[in-house]
Amino acid sequence: MLQPLKFLGPCKSGPINFQVYGDIVAPRRNQKKWKGDNDNWIVFSDIDDLIVEGDGLIDGQGSSWWKYENDPRPTALKFKKCKNLQLRGLRHIDSPMAHIHINNCYGVTISDLRITAPESSPNTDGIDIAGSTNVQIQNCFIGTGDDCIAINSGSSLVNISGVQCGPGHGISIGSLGKDGEKASVEEVYVQNCSFTGTTNGARIKTWQGGSGYAKNIVFRGIKLDKVRNPIIIDQYYCIRGSKCKNQTSAVKVSNVLYDGFVGTSSTEIGVTFSCSETVPCTDIYMSNIDIDSEERGEIAVRGACLNAKGFSSTPTLPGLDCLTLARNPPQPSPGRDFTPPGHLTPWVFEGKGKRNRVPETVLALFLCWVIYFRYIL
């Protein structure tokens, strides 16, 4: 049994390999054993080139905490201000609150984790990401009582693939904009993931009264099995029991692509776009969407649109009257780099730690110059 533990830097001399091959078990809810620190259990802060790996178990013993839902509860494992972090192979169960927090980190690779908690356990997110850039999450199984993965403000270049999610609340952008926050999330790429028995699939959630943006987001190659809200954008997000008043400002949601969704919804609403009247959702793109009812043939799945605009390149199931059907619709306009990590176009190159885009006109002039000197002179 391990009491709260913190590994604090700065430490820049890596790599540092932290191996876990046994069981690490948290104390049950007891103020003396927790030394008054109810926010975190195990913390790594300001450590570069850190590798945490093994086939061991991290057991948060959350069942003694969950009935005190409104009291402070610790996150099981937190990484803060770490650069070039690798986390792989471990099993995580029953955190009092979120299982893993990634805060203000750069260059993170998470792979082959198994994270589980009962569906009824409150706020037991699998992986929470905030203020972090260049994050890769691959080949994980996550089934908890809240978001399998939540991507919060300040995050960019997040690539998620091969994640099996369920039970839980899906893979979420947000929540963003709470208490007037100016939020920013961009360049998120989610592909080849599955959702089984979750309350949500691909979700974007923002509070009224916030500002900022969530943009350049891709959900592609998604399998659904009895998902309550397979695709949802909710700009009126409000926690049950909160008094959320109507406000005109909102986080702007734009340039979102949904492609290759197949499977079943457990409700008659397969797609929900519930967007702000004053800050509507724009440039929403859909293709190859085939969402049926789990009771095939008995209930017709439909879509619901409020203040959303965009295009569909193929007929969608369910149909959406807010999307214009076009054979060759305009594609999402790139921000700093809309191309998902690891899929550079021929005119994108890397240098000095940055990814740079060559203007198409320069590329065209270069090709003309090559042709001229090769074949004409």
C-alpha positions, -999 to +999 in steps of 0.1 A: +000+000+000+015+033-011+007+067+005+006+098-017+040+101-036+055+129-057+085+128-080+094+164-085+120+179-110+134+197-127+151+167-141+166+170-176+192+142-176+170+114-189+161+089-201+146+078-167+129+044-167+103+037-140+092+001-142+061-014-125+058-052-124+038-057-092+007-042-077+006-006-064-024-001-041-037+032-028-049+036+008-086+036+013-103+068+022-086+078+054-074+114+061-044+103+082-030+080+055-036+106+028-018+133+048-045+158+039-037+156+001-069+146-016-060+159-051-034+134-063-020+101-055+011+096-076+026+126-094+055+131-118+064+167-124+089+185-146+108+153-157+120+150-193+124+117-212+105+097-186+094+061-194+068+045-171+062+009-182+055-027-171+027-051-168+019-041-132-014-029-116-022+005-102-052+001-079-068+034-067-093+016-044-119+041-054-149+024-040-143+039-006-144+074-022-172+073-048-201+078-024-185+111-014-190+124-049-191+161-040-159+159-018-123+163-031-111+130-045-076+122-058-065+115-094-045+083-094-016+092-117-007+127-128+020+139-152+028+176-152+053+196-173+069+165-187+086+164-221+090+132-242+069+111-219+062+074-226+036+054-207+029+019-217+017-016-207+001-009-173-033-018-158-052+009-140-083+001-119-108+019-097-093+054-093-111+076-068-115+102-096-097+104-130-072+076-136-046+096-156-040+133-160-016+147-187-011+184-179+011+209-197+032+182-213+049+180-247+056+149-267+036+121-250+031+085-262+006+063-243+001+028-255-013-006-245-030+004-213-060-012-197-081+012-176-112+000-159-138+011-133-175+004-128-199+022-151-215+037-120-183+052-106-185+090-108-159+111-126-135+082-132-122+095-166-097+072-182-072+098-196-076+135-192-054+158-214-050+196-208-026+222-220-006+195-238+008+192-274+019+163-296+001+135-277-003+100-292-027+075-276-026+040-292-041+006-286-058+010-252-088-005-236-107+020-215-140+013-197-150+036-168-178+057-153-170+089-173-151+099-205-127+073-218-106+102-231-112+139-225-093+166-244-094+199-226-083+235-232-048+243-244-044+210-262-033+205-298-019+178-321-036+149-304-036+116-323-058+088-309-060+054-326-070+018-318-089+027-286-117+004-274-141+025-252-169+011-231-185+015-207-181+052-203-190+086-219-170+083-251-141+103-264-148+140-257-135+174-267-141+193-235-159+203-216-147+238-227-157+273-216-168+267-181-171+299-159-163+321-189-131+303-198-113+312-231-107+278-245-086+264-273-084+229-288-072+222-323-058+195-345-073+164-329-073+132-349-093+102-337-093+071-359-100+034-359-117+034-324-147+015-311-175+024-287-195-003-269-225+005-247-213+041-240-235+071-234-216+090-261-193+082-290-176+112-306-185+142-284-177+179-283-191+197-252-189+233-243-205+255-217-225+287-224-206+319-216-172+307-227-151+319-257-123+306-279-124+277-302-124+240-309-114+234-345-097+211-370-110+179-355-113+145-373-132+114-362-127+086-388-132+049-389-155+046-359-174+014-349-205+017-327-224-008-307-255+003-288-242+039-282-267+064-268-254+094-286-231+082-314-222+117-327-229+148-306-219+185-304-234+201-273-228+238-269-254+238-240-235+214-218-246+216-182-239+192-153-271+178-138-281+199-108-262+230-119-281+262-126-269+271-161-284+304-174-287+312-210-257+332-223-248+346-258-211+340-258-198+305-267-168+285-277-166+284-315-168+249-330-157+246-366-139+224-392-150+191-378-150+160-400-169+127-393-160+099-417-167+062-417-191+057-388-209+023-387-229+006-361-259+010-338-275+036-316-294+027-285-317+057-290-336+071-320-312+101-322-281+090-340-266+125-346-271+156-325-257+190-334-270+214-306-251+246-313-253+282-301-276+307-319-250+335-317-219+314-323-231+285-345-212+254-355-197+259-390-178+238-416-191+204-403-183+177-428-197+142-429-192+112-452-199+075-450-222+076-420-243+045-414-259+045-380-288+021-374-310+013-344-299-016-322-335-028-329-329-030-366-360-023-387-382-014-357-370+021-349-358+046-375-328+065-363-329+102-370-306+133-367-312+166-349-297+199-360-297+233-342-276+262-356-251+240-375-240+243-411-218+221-433-216+196-461-220+159-467-203+141-495-225+110-493-261+105-481-259+099-444-279+076-421-296+093-403-302+122-427-294+158-416-312+187-432-285+212-420-259+197-442-257+204-479-252+173-500-224+179-525-205+154-546-172+172-541-178+194-511-151+219-499-128+202-474-120+215-440-096+244-443-063+236-425-051+256-395-015+254-385-015+218-399-047+199-404-029+169-417-029+142-390+006+134-374+025+108-395+006+117-427+025+145-442+016+157-477+044+161-502+046+198-497+048+196-459+083+193-444+098+192-409+127+213-397+140+227-364+112+210-345+085+227-366+063+215-394+062+239-424+039+241-454+052+251-488+027+273-507+012+254-537+023+282-561+060+277-551+056+240-556+041+245-591+069+269-601+095+244-590+079+216-611+077+239-641+114+247-637+123+210-635+103+202-666+118+231-686+154+222-679+149+185-682+128+182-713+130+215-732+166+227-730 
